[in-house]
Structure formats: C-alpha cells, structure tokens
C-alpha cells in the first residue's frame, strides 16, 4: 500500500535536499490560507523530477474485503467520497486514513481494512482527496497531486467530520501527501481530535495553527528522505515545542516511502516496527482494549 511519494509520491517520508530548494523557498513563503503553506507547497513537488522519478507504478492489486464506498455532503455545496469499514458494534470513534499521491486505490483500502481489524470498536474511513481520481503512473500521480486545492481538500475533510458526527472522536493517519493532510485533519478536527499519525508528511509551520491542536502527534520519518529530511523534522520539533504541543518523532535509517511494499526502497522490518508503533499509539488514543 504505502507508496505515496518521495515526499508526497510514494507513501511515507520526506526530506529537503538541494534538489528540492524550489520547494523549500515556496514553503518559507507566507500564505493567506494557513493550510496552504504546508499542503500546497508539498503539492509543488509534483514538478520535481527527482521526486516523481523515484516512484515506480504500483503493481496491479484488487481489494476484495469488507467495506463500502460512501458519499457525504461537503460544506462547499458539493459531495465527498470515501471508503468506510464500520465497526461491528455502534461506535463514535473514527479513524480517517488519508491516501498517498496515487489516490484512494485498493492498496489504501487494504490498509484501512487492516486498521479496522486491529482497532475493534473503531470505524475506519479512507478519505478521497482526489474526488475519485486514481493514478497508476507517476505522471498522473504528480498531475493529480498538483491539482489539489487546499479549499476543496479542507471541505472534503470537514464533510467527513460531519458524516462522523459532532460527538465523534477523530484520529487520522496518512503517508507522504496524506501524512501532511493527516496533520491538517487533526487541526481541522478541533476538540474532537484525539490523535494524529503522520508518515513523512509535510509539517505545518504556522504557530497559530499548531497552538490549536487538541492532541499530540506521532511523526514517523526517514533519515535518508531527501525532502522531509532531518532538518525539516528538527524544525517541526522546535515549532511544536514552542506551540506547547507534544510530538513524538520516530526516525528510521531508511528512505522516503520505506513503509510501502511496492517501493524499491521498502524496508520490511522498519515498516513493521513503524506500523506497530502507530497501532499502539492509536489504540491508546481510542482506548481500545485487545
């Protein structure tokens, strides 16, 4: 599943090498929309040949497990899409799974199903930020990621929150492109947010936004990542500390998208450990007993 981008392309990691200087300067630029500074800057990586060139097309895969396609109203007057696996018993706990740059494909559905199985009593929704588009080539993935508008993505996530309901407990997890949006979802969820896991996603830099976080954050990063690199992670630590928020960082001696089995730089043992830590974190935030 995990093959988002080498920062937004494969699935889980980020770094800012010399080849990403254009993005770094973009990220440093203030934005009127607080979400845009992080999410739209990340989307610009779609034009980085090093970034997109490091992601092989995902192997064919068809998910045939539990779950159903859903639609929900969004506050911009449209509708959003997702894939939901409901808890066997009625529950107000929801985990939002946010896809890589490939879109909400069957690999993401499989990942959502795994979390649904491992988190009894939690409803799992894989949220579609591409409005139904799914990429099978790096060229299309870069195109779709670059076309994402912050306002629309925010509307989709808010629509998913409304679908879950005002009393729902919300947590999120995502990889690469989805890792950055997992953090944005935590911010958008306000007091309903109980947890956030971001795999090599773009950190938010706006202090005013970070101060509104209602939960701690688990960040999983790769020390060899060329875009969300150790310097970016170090700054994120400083910013979260200055905002008075708790951030747990787990860094692996791996490259971007190391947790994605379809990625040539996949590291099975590290991916397993990262998943175990993410799962333990989510079980703790949802108070799931196993």
N, C-alpha and C positions, 0 to 999 in steps of 0.2 A: 504493500500500500504506500509506504512512505517515500514518495519520490516527488517532492514538490519542486524544488529549485535549489540552485546552489545559493540560495538566499531567498529565493522565492520560487525556485524552479523545481527542486527535487522534492524535498519534503521536510527536512528538519535540520537547519543550521544556518549560520550567517557569518560573514566576515567582510572587512572593508580593505581590500588590497589596493595596490596602486591602480589596478585596472578598474577599480570602482570609484575613482576620485570624483568623477562626474556626479555620481550618486551622493557621495559624501557632501559635496558642496550644495547639492539640492536639499539634503536633509537639514543642513545648517540654516537654510533659508526659512524665515518665519512664515507661517501660513495663517490666513484668516480663519480657516476651519482647523480646529485643533487636531482633528484626526488626520487631516491631510498631511501634516508634517511627517508623520511616520508612514502611513499606509500608501500614499501616492508616491512618496519618494521611493519606497520599495518597489512599487509597480514599474518605476522607470528602469529597473534592472532588466526588464524585458528587452531593452535595446542593447544590453551588454552582451556581446558575442561570447565572451568567456563564460558568462553566467548561463546563457541558454545552451551553449555548445557542450556543456558538461553533463547534459541530461539526455540519456537515451530514452526513446519512446517506451512507454510501459508495455510489457508483454500482454497479449490478449488474456482477459480474465472475465468470467461471468459469475456474479454473485447470485446464489440461489437460496439464500437463507431467509430467516424471518425478517419482517419489516414491511413497510408500505410507503409509497410516495404520498406526500401531503402538500397541500397548498394552504396559505394563510394570508390574511389581509395585511398590507403594509401601510404605514401612516402617510405615504406619498400618494395614496389613492390607487395603488396597483396591488399585485399579489406576489408572494414569495413562494419558493419551493424548498422542499426538504425531504429527507428520508427518515422515518421515525420507527423506532423499535420500542414499543411501550412495555412498561413494567408489568409483570404478571399480576401484581396487585396494585390497586389505586395508589398513586403517589404524586406528590407535588415537587419531587426532585427531578431536575432536568440537567442533562449534560449536553452541551452543544459541541459537536465535532465539526471543525472547520477545515475544509479541504486545502490541498496544495494548489500549485498553479495549473494542474491538469483539469481541475474542476471536480464536481461531485461524481466521480466514476465508481465502478464496482469495487475497486480497492478500498475506497473510503467507506463504502457501505459495509465491507467486510470488517474494517477497523471499528466502525460503530457497533457492529454486532458483537465483536469481541468485548468491548467495554460493557455492553448491555448484559452479557453473560457474566462478566466479572464484577458487576456492580448491581446485585439484586436490589430491587426496590427503586431503581433509578430509570427514568425514561431517557432515551438517547435519541437526539435528533441531529443528523448530519445536515447542516445548513448549506444551501446552494447560493453562493455569492456571484455566480456567473449567469444566473437566470436561465438555467437549462443547457448552457453550452458546455461541452466536454471535449477536451483536446486529446488527440492521440499522437501528435507530433510536437516537438519543441517549438516549431514556428507558430502553430496555432496556440499553444500554451502561452507563449510570450504575447501574442496578439490579444488573447482574452484577458490576461492579467493586466496588460497595459490599458485596456478599455474600461477597467473597473473604476467607477466614480464613487468617491467617498460617500456622497449624499445617498446614493442608491444602496450601497452596502450597509450603511447605517440604518436605512429604512427597513431593509431585509431583516437585520438582526433585531430591530425593535419589533418588527412584526412577529418574529419567532418568540420574543419575550411575551408579547400579548397573547400568542397562542398558548404559551405555557400558563399564563395567568398571573394576576397580581400577587398571589400568595406563594408562587413557586420559588424554590431555592435553585439558583442557577450557578453552574460552573461551566467552564469551557476548556477545550484543548484543540490545538491546531499545530500544523507543521509548515515551516517556511512562510509562504504567503499567509497561510492560515494561522501560523504562530503569531504574527503581528496582529492579525484580526482577533485572535483569542484574547489578547490583552485589551484590544478596543472593546470587545464584548463585555469584558469584566468591568470596564469603565462605564459602559452604557447601562449595565445591569443595576448600577447603584446599590441600594441597600439589599437588593435581592441576591447579589453576587456572594457566593460562599467560597469560590475557589477559581484558580486560573493556572493552566499549564500551557507554556509556550515553548515549542521546539524551534530553535534558531529562527525566531521571528524578529521583526524589526521593533526595537523598544520605542516606547513613547518618550519624548523629550520634554514635553510641556509640563512644568512643575505644577501648575494649577490643576491640570487633569489628573496627574498622579496622586495628588493630595485627596482626590475624591474616591480613590479605591476603597472598597469595603472589605476586601480580603487580602491575604498575602498572595504571592505569586511564586510558582515553581518554574524556573527557567532552565531549559536543557540546551546546552550549546556545545559546539565542537571547536577545539583549539586550532584546528587547521583550516577552519572556514575562512574563506577569502573575503567575505562580505560582512557577515555578523561576526567579526573577529574579536579576539580578546580585548582589544582597545574599546570596541563598541560595548562589550559586556561590562567592562570596568566602569565605563561612564554610566551605564544603566544602574549599576550598583550604587554609585555615588548619588545619582538622581533619586533613586528610591529611598536611600537613607536620608537625604535632605528633605524628602517629602514626608518622612516619618512612617514609611511603609516597609513591610517585611518582604524580602526577596531571598529565596534560596536558589543558588546557582549550582548546577551540576555540569561540569565541563569534562568532555571526553576527548582523548587523544585520537581524534578522528576528523573526517572532512564533512562538509555540508551533506545533508541527506544520508548520514551514516545509518539511520534507522529505517531506511527504505530498502526492502529486499530487492527491488528491481533496479537499484542503483549500483553501478560497478564498485562504488566505494562503501558499500554496505558492510557494516561490522556486526555480525550476528550477536556476539557476546555483549558488546556495548549497547546494542539495540534492546536486547533482553533486559539488561540492567536498568536502562532508562525507562523502559515500559513498567518494570516492577516498581520503580520509584514513583512514576506518575500514578500508577494504580493505587499504591499505598497512600499517596497524597490525597487522591480523590475519595478514597474510602474514608479517610479521616475527616475530610470536609463535609461529606454527606452523612457521616456517622453510620456507615454500612458495616454490619457485622457478618463475618464469614466463618 
